[in-house]
Amino acid sequence: MLNTQWRKSSKSGPNGACVEARLSVTGVEVRDSKDVSGPTLHATTGEWRELLAISRHGSR
């Protein structure tokens, strides 16, 4: 694991209902900001890019 900090979007609201992400050695980890000690979701770099592309442009 890289020593990276969790980040959330600057567009996130103040209520804490956000997802946070950080880099890992093999991709990206994502977690719920309301449960920082809870489980994380791991995506490879390619999967993360695909997710971002879909979220920006809709389903492929």
DOKOLBA-939456 format. One record per residue: x, y, z of N, C-alpha, C in turn. Coordinates in nm, 4 decimals. Each point is the difference from the previous one (the first is absolute). Example, Ala and Ser with C-alpha at 12.3 -4.5 7.8 and 13.67 -1.06 7.14 Angstrom:
2
<<1.3190; -0.5690; 0.7800>; <-0.0890; 0.1190; 0.0000>; <0.0900; 0.1200; 0.0000>>
<<-0.0350; 0.1050; -0.0720>; <0.0820; 0.1190; 0.0060>; <-0.0770; 0.1090; 0.0730>>
//
This chain:
60
<<0.0835; -0.1181; 0.0000>; <-0.0835; 0.1181; 0.0000>; <0.0879; 0.1243; 0.0000>>
<<-0.0336; 0.0916; -0.0861>; <0.0667; 0.1291; 0.0006>; <-0.0468; 0.0793; 0.1207>>
<<0.0797; 0.0897; 0.0463>; <-0.0384; 0.0859; 0.1107>; <-0.0690; 0.1239; -0.0565>>
<<-0.1224; -0.0172; -0.0459>; <-0.0745; 0.1112; -0.0578>; <-0.1197; 0.0322; 0.0869>>
<<-0.0409; 0.1238; -0.0048>; <-0.1142; 0.0443; 0.0785>; <-0.1295; -0.0236; -0.0763>>
<<-0.1057; -0.0206; 0.0747>; <-0.1322; -0.0111; -0.0593>; <-0.0422; 0.1371; -0.0511>>
<<-0.0671; 0.0016; -0.1145>; <-0.0468; 0.1253; -0.0595>; <-0.1463; -0.0136; -0.0370>>
<<-0.0709; 0.1117; 0.0072>; <-0.1371; 0.0008; -0.0491>; <-0.0179; 0.1183; -0.0928>>
<<-0.1013; -0.0068; -0.0795>; <-0.0239; 0.1026; -0.1004>; <-0.0227; 0.1359; 0.0645>>
<<0.0481; 0.1034; -0.0650>; <-0.0267; 0.1362; 0.0473>; <-0.1473; 0.0348; -0.0182>>
<<-0.0739; -0.0806; -0.0756>; <-0.1433; 0.0213; -0.0211>; <-0.0846; -0.0723; 0.1039>>
<<0.0634; -0.0658; 0.0952>; <-0.0729; -0.0716; 0.1043>; <-0.0711; 0.0981; 0.0910>>
<<-0.1146; -0.0418; 0.0487>; <-0.0757; 0.0841; 0.0915>; <0.0542; -0.0086; 0.1417>>
<<-0.0492; 0.0859; 0.0890>; <0.0500; 0.0051; 0.1373>; <-0.0575; -0.1079; 0.0919>>
<<-0.0956; -0.0812; -0.0471>; <-0.0667; -0.0955; 0.0881>; <0.0774; -0.1290; 0.0238>>
<<0.1135; -0.0176; -0.0626>; <0.0831; -0.1171; 0.0227>; <-0.0407; -0.1241; -0.0765>>
<<-0.0989; 0.0110; -0.0865>; <-0.0444; -0.1151; -0.0803>; <0.0794; -0.0036; -0.1300>>
<<0.1259; -0.0352; 0.0108>; <0.0908; 0.0070; -0.1147>; <0.0786; -0.1298; -0.0119>>
<<0.0622; -0.0171; -0.1140>; <0.0988; -0.1054; -0.0140>; <0.1368; 0.0662; -0.0020>>
<<0.0978; -0.0709; 0.0492>; <0.1379; 0.0470; -0.0007>; <0.0834; -0.1012; -0.0766>>
<<0.1060; 0.0464; -0.0614>; <0.0864; -0.0880; -0.0788>; <0.1458; 0.0303; 0.0301>>
<<0.0834; -0.1023; -0.0190>; <0.1446; 0.0181; 0.0109>; <0.0688; -0.1009; -0.0910>>
<<0.1212; 0.0331; -0.0377>; <0.0793; -0.0889; -0.0846>; <0.0521; -0.1176; 0.0805>>
<<0.0074; -0.1145; -0.0644>; <0.0669; -0.1163; 0.0577>; <0.1073; -0.0439; -0.0996>>
<<0.0759; -0.0978; 0.0352>; <0.1063; -0.0481; -0.0881>; <-0.0568; -0.0504; -0.1326>>
<<-0.1175; -0.0617; 0.0041>; <-0.0576; -0.0606; -0.1203>; <-0.1217; 0.0722; -0.0550>>
<<-0.0357; 0.1141; 0.0557>; <-0.1170; 0.0720; -0.0505>; <-0.0496; 0.1049; 0.0969>>
<<-0.1294; -0.0099; 0.0317>; <-0.0663; 0.1001; 0.0832>; <-0.0871; -0.0712; 0.1030>>
<<-0.0022; 0.0525; 0.1217>; <-0.0910; -0.0475; 0.1039>; <-0.1073; 0.1055; 0.0200>>
<<-0.1226; -0.0456; 0.0266>; <-0.1130; 0.0900; 0.0217>; <-0.0686; -0.0420; 0.1294>>
<<-0.0444; 0.0997; 0.0781>; <-0.0721; -0.0300; 0.1238>; <-0.1115; 0.1013; 0.0223>>
<<-0.0878; -0.0327; 0.0917>; <-0.1089; 0.0880; 0.0412>; <0.0538; 0.0946; 0.1073>>
<<-0.0158; 0.1287; -0.0205>; <0.0551; 0.0964; 0.0961>; <-0.0708; -0.0049; 0.1351>>
<<-0.1199; -0.0568; 0.0059>; <-0.0713; -0.0120; 0.1273>; <0.0504; -0.1172; 0.0836>>
<<0.0727; -0.0923; -0.0623>; <0.0487; -0.1196; 0.0690>; <0.1459; -0.0234; -0.0382>>
<<0.0875; 0.0851; 0.0498>; <0.1403; -0.0031; -0.0424>; <0.0728; -0.1274; 0.0421>>
<<-0.0517; -0.0720; 0.0981>; <0.0632; -0.1260; 0.0395>; <-0.0684; -0.1201; -0.0655>>
<<-0.0978; 0.0266; -0.0842>; <-0.0722; -0.1068; -0.0684>; <0.0769; -0.0548; -0.1188>>
<<-0.0658; -0.0857; -0.0766>; <0.0661; -0.0636; -0.1142>; <0.0314; 0.0997; -0.1113>>
<<0.0956; -0.0357; -0.0816>; <0.0351; 0.0810; -0.1164>; <-0.0228; -0.0816; -0.1262>>
<<-0.0200; 0.0696; -0.1080>; <-0.0129; -0.0613; -0.1314>; <0.1286; 0.0288; -0.0750>>
<<0.0579; -0.1020; -0.0620>; <0.1228; 0.0195; -0.0761>; <-0.0301; -0.0101; -0.1479>>
<<0.0545; 0.0915; -0.0780>; <-0.0114; -0.0035; -0.1460>; <0.1395; 0.0126; -0.0594>>
<<0.0253; -0.0766; -0.1052>; <0.1270; 0.0171; -0.0705>; <-0.0008; 0.1364; -0.0679>>
<<0.1146; 0.0435; -0.0459>; <0.0081; 0.1290; -0.0689>; <-0.0935; 0.0028; -0.1202>>
<<-0.0031; -0.1077; -0.0770>; <-0.0879; -0.0068; -0.1165>; <-0.1471; 0.0049; 0.0373>>
<<-0.0379; -0.0723; 0.1050>; <-0.1390; 0.0020; 0.0462>; <-0.0393; 0.1390; 0.0482>>
<<0.0902; 0.0669; 0.0699>; <-0.0270; 0.1347; 0.0505>; <-0.0197; 0.0976; -0.1161>>
<<0.0848; -0.0083; -0.1005>; <-0.0152; 0.0865; -0.1177>; <-0.1342; -0.0226; -0.0676>>
<<-0.0387; -0.1262; -0.0120>; <-0.1290; -0.0337; -0.0622>; <-0.1164; 0.0560; 0.0816>>
<<0.0066; -0.0145; 0.1312>; <-0.1037; 0.0543; 0.0869>; <-0.0119; 0.1512; -0.0162>>
<<0.1124; 0.0689; -0.0022>; <-0.0026; 0.1454; -0.0173>; <-0.0558; 0.0388; -0.1362>>
<<0.0375; -0.0726; -0.1040>; <-0.0509; 0.0292; -0.1345>; <-0.1511; -0.0187; -0.0055>>
<<-0.0489; -0.1074; 0.0589>; <-0.1445; -0.0249; 0.0011>; <-0.0722; 0.1076; 0.0804>>
<<0.0558; 0.0395; 0.1138>; <-0.0662; 0.1016; 0.0821>; <-0.0019; 0.1361; -0.0689>>
<<0.0956; 0.0258; -0.0846>; <0.0036; 0.1273; -0.0731>; <-0.0886; -0.0008; -0.1238>>
<<-0.0044; -0.1128; -0.0692>; <-0.0624; -0.0043; -0.1323>; <-0.1174; -0.0954; -0.0110>>
<<-0.0373; -0.0656; 0.1064>; <-0.1106; -0.0943; -0.0060>; <0.0460; -0.1396; -0.0364>>
<<-0.0937; -0.0905; -0.0013>; <0.0284; -0.1408; -0.0272>; <0.0615; -0.0200; -0.1368>>
<<0.0882; -0.0997; -0.0099>; <0.0644; -0.0309; -0.1282>; <-0.0658; -0.1165; -0.0659>>
//
